[in-house]
């Protein structure tokens, strides 16, 4: 079995200190915090008596981010200019969305390459080959297929992409592979899909047959939208009913999906971990549904407690702030008359909101991300580890651009 030696309290303290520095440096310190997080997680993850080492630096992350910004600024400018041209405006949003989707997948693959080449175990580096462009195109096409099939093709998409990633993953002279199949994941999760998303798919398909396309075309071209909507409802009552069912199905999917998601997360974890292989080294996950449920249930309880605490603190702060002006009524009067009071109040509100967002991030990373990292190793057994004594070092460090691009597009992680 793998072991994780880190402590949640120490990790929480590191996040609190790091986020305070982030607040004081207007976010610049996050590159150093990310580096500290990875060094802590890598350095406390143990397999066969040895821990991993993260060799990346905050300077590399900062340089990669700046390089990504240099690329993204002109792209955003081109898309913005496109919205100002009437003939291009209808297509600017779609082109921009597709472009950034491809770019996000490209960044994800390149960021994975960076992190692997900064991961060392027993003095041997991991590294990744393969084409980020190919991965981006295939992943984007799979994404479209998943949307069109209401998630039914997700298992085969996940298996296909994992095979490509692991086939191009190497530990010294050992090459990786992925043995999990999309069909096995499909049958493990089909009941969850039938209960959660099948009603949505059924309603959408039914609405496509119920809609009066002529009436809809008239609605799109109408000048008086209010009257057009009224006529649409009168001439096409079946579509109005279908819209109500659609809204109801979305509510059902959100509620039931939230309740069943931990089970799917556990199924996916067991499937993915048990499919990963490096040379003859195999992993087998025994994570239980109840363990995953507890992670999310505990997080919900902590989030509720934090929300109550912040609400109480905000109320006390407002009371103290208003007392300087002689009470809430006097403060309201002063606020409406004085620009300086408005600036102070807005600044306090923005500062409080920033603290709340950072606290939310710290709570999630500690209660969810950290716990899943620990759970994924402590419930995994490894076989074939005897080959570790004969691994030959290979591979070189990759560039920092991919990691920076993933950070700029917010498609990264630990």
N, C-alpha and C positions, 0 to 999 in steps of 0.2 A: 504494500500500500504506500501511496505517497503521503507526505506529511507537510503540514504548514505550521511553522513555528511562531508566526506573528501573533500579536495580541490586539484585540479590537480597541482597547483603551489607548494604547500607544499610537495606533493608526489614527484614531479620532483626534488625539492631541496634535499630531503632525498636520492634519487637515485644518484644524482650528488656527494654528499658528500660520500656516501657509495662506489661508484665506484672509487673515488679518493683514498680512503683508501685501496680498493682492489688492485689498481695499485701499491701503496706503499708497500703493504704486499704480493705481488705476488699471490694474489687470496685468501689468508687465511681469509680475513675479510668478505668474502661472506656469511659465516655462520651467522655472526652478522647482515649483511644487510638483509638476508632472514628473520631473526627473526623480525627485525624492520619493514619490509614490511608487514608481516603477522599481527603484532600487530596493525599497522596503519589501514589495511583493516578491520580486525575483529572489532577493537575498534570503527570504524566509521560506521559500518553497524547496522542499527537499525530496529527492528521489534517490534511492539506493545509498543513503548516507551522505550525499553531496547536494549542495544548494546551487541555484543558478546565480549568475552575475549579470547585471545590466550595466553596460559600458557607455551608454549614450550620455550626452551632456546637455545642460540647459542652453548653452551657447549654440549648439547645433539646432535645437528646436526653434530658437529665436531667429537664426539665419534662415531656416527653412520657411518659417512663417512670413518673413519679409520678402523672400523670393516669390512666395505664393501671392502675396498682395500685389506685387509688381505685375503678375500675370492677370489677376482678377480685376484690377481697376480698369484696364482698357476694355476687357470683356463686358463689364457692367456698363461702361460708357457707351459701347456700341449698341447694347440692348436698349439703353435709355434713349439714345438718339433714334433708334428704330421706332420707339413708341410715339415719337413726334412727327413721323411721316405717315400721313393718312393711309397711303397704299400698303404700308408695311405693318401698321398697327395691329390688324387682326391676327397676324402671324408672329409678332414679336414675342408675345407671352409663351406660345407653344414652343417656338425655337429656343427661347431662353431656358424653359423648363427642361427640354430634352438635352440641351447642351450642358446644363449644370448637372443633370442626372448622369450623363456619361462622364463628366469631369469628376463627380463624386465617387463613382465606382473606380475610376482610374486612380484617384487619390487614395482610396481604401487599399487597393492592391499595393501601391507603392509604399504606403505607410507600413503595411505589414512587412514588406521587404526590409524597411529601415529597422523596425523593432526586432526582427529576427537576427539581423546582422549585428545588433547591439546586445544580443543574448548569448552568453557564454556558459557552458556547462562542462566541468572537468577540463577546463582550458581549451575546449573545442567550440568553435563558433557555429551557430545556426545561420543559414542563409537561404535565399529564395531566388529562383530563376523564373522564366516565363515572361509573357508579354502582358503588361498592364493595359495596353490598348485592346488586345483581344478579350481580356477579362472584362473590361468595361462594356464592350459591345455585347458580349454574351450575357452578362449580368443584367444589362438594361433590357434586352429582349426577353429574358426570363421574367423580369419585373412586369412587363406589359402582359405577358401570357398569364401571370398570376392574377393580375387585376381582371382580365377578361374572363377568367374561369373562377372568380370569387375565391381564390386561394387554393383551389383543388390541385393545381400543378406545383404548389410550393415544395412538396417532398422531393420531386424529381429535380426541381431547380436547385434546391439545397444540396442534394447529392452530387449533381453535376459540377457545381461551383466548388464544393469541398474537394472533389477528386482533382480538379485542376490545381487548386491551391496546394494540396498535399503532394501531388505528383511533382510539383516544383519546389517543394520544401526539402531541405537537406540539413543533416547534422554531420559535419565532417564529410566522410566518404559514404555515409548512409543516406539513402533517398527515402522520402516519405511516400505514403499511399493512403487511400481512404477506401475502406471495405464496406461502408454502410450503403444500403440501397434505398432509392426513393420509394420503391414498392413497400418495403418493410415499414418505413416511416408513415406511409400513407395508411396502411391498415392499422397501425397503432393509434393514429389520430383521427380516423374517419368518423368515429362516433362524435367526437368533439365538434368536427366540422358540420355534421348533420344537425346537431342540436343548435349550433351557434350561427353559422352562415347560410345554411341551406334555406331557411325562411327568407332571408334577404334575396338570395338568388331566385327563388320561386316568385317573389313579388315583382322583381325587376323584369324577369322574362314575361310574366303575365301582363305587366304594364306595357311592354313593347307591342303586344298584340291588342291591348285595349285602347291605346292612344289613337286619336284621329289626327293623322299627320297633316292633313289639309288645314284643319283648324289650328294646329300648332304653328304652321307656316304663317297663317294670318296673324297669329298672336305676335310672332317675331317681327313682322313688318308693320304692326299697328302703331299709330301715333298716340292714341289714347290707350295707354296700357291698362288703366283701371277698368275701362269699359271692355277692353279686349279680354281681360281675365274673367270678367263677369260672363261674357258670351262663351268663353271657353268652357267654363263650368256648366253652363246651361246646355251647350251642344254636346258635351262629352262627359256625362256624369260618371261613367265607368272609370275614366282617368282620374277624376277627383277622388273616387273611392280608393283607387290603386295608390294614389299619393298618401292617403291616410294610412293604408296598410304598410306602405314603404317606411313611413316615419315610425310606425309601431314596430316594424321588424328591426330597424336600426336601434331603437331603445332596447329591444329584446337582446340583440347581438351584443350591445355594450354591457348590459347587466350580466347575462349568462356567460359571455366571453370573459368578463372580469373574474367571475367565480371559477371558471374552468381553466383559465390561463396557467395557473401554477402547475396543473396536471400536465398540460402540453409542454411547459418549460421543462419539467422533469423528464418527460418522454424524449424531448429533443436532446437534453443533456446526455441521457444514457445512450441514445442512438449515435450522437456525434462523438463522444469520448470513446465509446467502444469501437468506433470505426476508424479511429486514428491509428496509424502505424508508421514507425520509423525503422526501416530495415526489418529485422526480426522482432523488434520491440513492439509489443502490443499492449493496449490499455483496455480495461474492462470496468465500466462504471456500475456502481450499485446504489446510486442516489435514490432515495425514496420520495414518493409524492408528498408525504407528510413533512419531510424536511424542507422542501421547497415552499409548501404552504406556510410553514412557520416563519420563514424569512419574510414573506410578504405580509403576513398577519402582524408580525412584530413591527414592521415598517409602518403599517397603517396606524397602529396604536401610537407609535412614537410621533408620527406626523400630526395626529390629532392633538397629542399633548403639546407639541411645539406650537401648533396653531392657537391653542387656548392661551399658552404662555405669551405669545406675541400679541394677541388681542388684548390681554390684560395689561401688558407693558405699554402698548400703544395708547390705551385708555388712560393710564396713569400719566404718561408723558404729555398727552393732550391736556389733561386736567392741570398739571403743573405749569405747562406753557400758557394756558388760558388764565391761570391765576395771576400771572404777572401783569395782565391787562385788566384785572378786576372781575374776572369771570368769563364764562363762555359767551354771554350776550355782548359784553364789552369787547371781547376779542373779535367777534364777528363784525361788529361795527368798525373797529380799527382795521381789520383785514380788508374791508371794502373801501377804506379811505386812504390807506397807506401802502405805497408801492414797496417800501422796505420791509414791512411786515409780511407782505405777500411773498417776497423773495425768500425771507427766512423760513416761512412756513413751507413753501415748495421745496426748498433745499433740504429741510428736515424730512419731508415726505420722501424725496428721492433717496436720501441717505438711509432711511429706515427700510425702504423697499429693496435697496441694494443689499443691506444686511440680511433681510429675509430671504432673498434669492441665494445668497452664499450659504446661509444656514440650511436651506433646503438641499443644496448640493452636498454639503458636508454630511447631512443625515442620510441621503440616498447612497452616497459612496461608502459610508460606514456600515449602514444597516442592510444594504442590498448587494452592491458590487463587491465589497470586501468579503461578505459572508458567502457569496457564490464562488468567489475565487478559492476560499478555504474549503468549501464544501466539495468543489470539483476535484480537488486533489486528495482530500481525506477519504473520499468514497471511491477512489480509483485504485485498482490493483494492476501491477505491471508484470509482464513476463518477457523473457528474452533479454534481460538486463546484463547477462554475462558478456554480451557483445561489446559493452561499453569499454572494456579493457583493451580492445583492439581497434578502436575508432581512430582514423587518421584525420588530422585537421585539414580543412579546406575552406575555400570561400573568402571573400573580401568584404569590407564595409561598403554599404551602398550610400548614395547621396542623401541629402536631407530634404530635398524638394518635396517628395511625396508626403512625408510626415507633416511638413508645413502646410501643404495644400489641404490635407485632411483636417488639420486644425482650423484653417481658415474657413472651410466649408462645413465644419462641425460634423464630420463623419468619422471622427477618431474615437478614442477612448483611452483606457489606461495604456 
